[in-house]
Amino acid sequence: MRKIKLTVLTVLTVSVLALTACGDKEDAKDNASQTTPTEAAATTTTPAADDNASDGAAQFSSMKEYAESKKVQDSVTTLNESLKDAGMVLSITGEGDKLIYTYKMNGEITDDIKKEIQEDIFTAQADTFKTVAASLKSEVQSDNPIVVVTYQDKDGKEVISQEFPAE
């Protein structure tokens, strides 16, 4: 049962955020200039989105800016309400061309769970993650966006991670 739940929750969260990437550009443009809790904690500000967002151009100048946007962070907050019952917490960050989904597990990540993640999530859902990466081209000024899915143990130590480039 845990196997099915882990797979479904991972794919669901990445897919929901892919829909966020394809959302209303004007709404995202308006939200990009607002400060998020993540930004306040880091004492940095996010620059406003590109004024040409309505003409189909990418509206975020960096993956970091996109990840910190109000729309993405609001989605993370909503998704974490569902994930807490499964013993996971999701965070999304951006670095360079990478949009990083980090799942912190409250319990121990055994070798069996690592194998399950590799086979049932990374291998079986690779096309989904690559599609999400490709969808980022319309949101972020990046020619080679990459989705990274990472799992951490309860202490925040990375246990398993994989990159999925846009195709």
C-alpha positions in Angstrom: 0.0 0.0 0.0 2.8 2.4 0.9 4.3 1.7 -2.6 1.2 2.8 -4.4 0.7 5.8 -2.1 4.3 7.0 -2.6 4.1 6.7 -6.4 0.7 8.4 -6.7 1.7 11.3 -4.4 4.9 12.0 -6.2 3.4 11.9 -9.7 0.3 13.9 -8.5 2.4 16.7 -7.0 4.6 17.0 -10.1 1.6 16.9 -12.4 -0.3 19.5 -10.4 2.6 21.9 -10.5 2.9 21.2 -14.3 -0.6 22.6 -14.6 0.4 25.6 -12.6 3.2 26.1 -15.1 0.6 26.2 -17.9 -1.8 28.5 -16.0 -2.9 32.0 -16.7 0.2 34.0 -17.6 -1.3 37.4 -16.6 -2.2 36.0 -13.1 1.3 34.6 -12.7 2.8 37.9 -13.9 0.8 39.8 -11.3 1.8 37.3 -8.6 5.5 37.3 -9.4 6.1 40.7 -8.0 4.6 39.8 -4.6 6.9 38.7 -1.7 6.4 35.1 -0.7 7.3 33.7 2.8 10.3 32.0 1.2 11.6 35.3 -0.1 10.9 37.0 3.2 12.9 34.4 5.1 15.8 34.7 2.7 15.5 38.6 2.8 15.6 38.8 -1.0 13.1 40.1 -3.4 11.8 38.5 -6.6 12.0 40.8 -9.6 8.7 41.4 -11.4 7.9 39.0 -14.3 8.7 40.0 -17.9 6.3 42.7 -19.1 5.9 40.8 -22.4 4.4 37.7 -20.7 1.1 38.2 -22.5 2.8 37.8 -25.9 3.8 34.1 -25.2 7.3 34.9 -24.1 8.6 33.2 -21.0 7.6 35.4 -18.0 10.2 34.4 -15.4 13.9 35.2 -16.0 15.1 32.3 -13.9 14.0 29.0 -12.4 14.6 30.4 -9.0 12.2 33.2 -9.7 9.6 30.8 -11.0 10.0 28.4 -8.0 9.6 31.3 -5.6 6.5 32.8 -7.4 3.3 33.1 -5.4 1.5 30.7 -7.6 4.1 27.9 -7.2 4.5 28.4 -3.5 0.7 28.5 -2.9 0.4 25.2 -4.8 3.2 23.8 -2.5 1.3 24.9 0.6 -1.9 23.2 -0.7 -0.1 20.0 -1.7 1.7 19.8 1.7 -1.7 19.6 3.4 -2.3 16.3 1.5 1.3 15.0 1.8 1.5 15.4 5.6 -0.8 12.4 6.1 1.7 10.3 4.0 4.6 11.5 6.1 6.2 13.7 3.5 6.9 17.4 3.1 7.4 18.9 -0.4 9.6 21.9 -1.2 10.3 23.4 -4.6 13.4 25.4 -5.4 15.1 26.6 -8.6 18.8 26.6 -9.3 20.2 27.4 -12.8 18.0 25.4 -15.3 16.8 23.1 -12.6 13.4 23.0 -10.9 13.9 20.8 -7.9 11.1 18.9 -6.1 12.4 17.8 -2.7 10.4 15.3 -0.7 11.4 15.1 2.9 10.2 11.8 4.4 9.4 11.6 8.1 10.2 7.9 8.4 13.3 5.9 7.5 14.0 5.3 3.9 15.1 1.7 3.6 16.8 0.1 0.7 13.4 -1.3 -0.4 11.9 2.1 -0.4 14.9 3.4 -2.5 14.4 0.6 -5.0 10.7 1.4 -5.1 11.4 5.1 -5.8 13.9 4.1 -8.6 11.6 1.6 -10.3 8.1 2.9 -9.7 8.7 6.6 -9.8 11.9 7.5 -11.5 11.8 4.8 -14.2 8.1 4.4 -14.7 7.2 8.1 -14.6 10.3 9.5 -16.5 8.1 10.6 -19.4 5.8 12.6 -17.1 8.7 14.4 -15.5 10.3 15.1 -18.9 7.0 16.5 -20.1 6.8 18.8 -17.0 10.4 20.0 -17.8 9.4 20.7 -21.4 6.4 22.7 -20.2 8.7 25.0 -18.3 10.1 26.4 -21.5 7.0 28.5 -21.8 7.3 29.9 -18.3 11.0 30.3 -17.7 13.8 31.8 -19.8 15.7 28.5 -20.1 16.6 26.5 -23.2 17.3 23.3 -21.3 14.9 23.1 -18.3 15.4 20.1 -16.0 13.1 18.6 -13.4 15.0 17.1 -10.4 13.1 14.8 -8.0 14.9 14.3 -4.7 14.0 12.3 -1.6 15.5 13.2 1.8 15.4 11.3 5.0 13.9 12.9 8.2 17.3 14.6 8.9 17.3 16.3 5.5 20.0 14.0 4.0 19.6 13.3 0.3 18.9 9.6 -0.1 18.0 9.4 -3.8 17.7 11.9 -6.6 17.3 11.9 -10.4 17.3 14.6 -13.1 14.7 14.6 -16.0 15.7 17.0 -18.8 13.1 18.4 -21.2 12.9 16.5 -24.5 
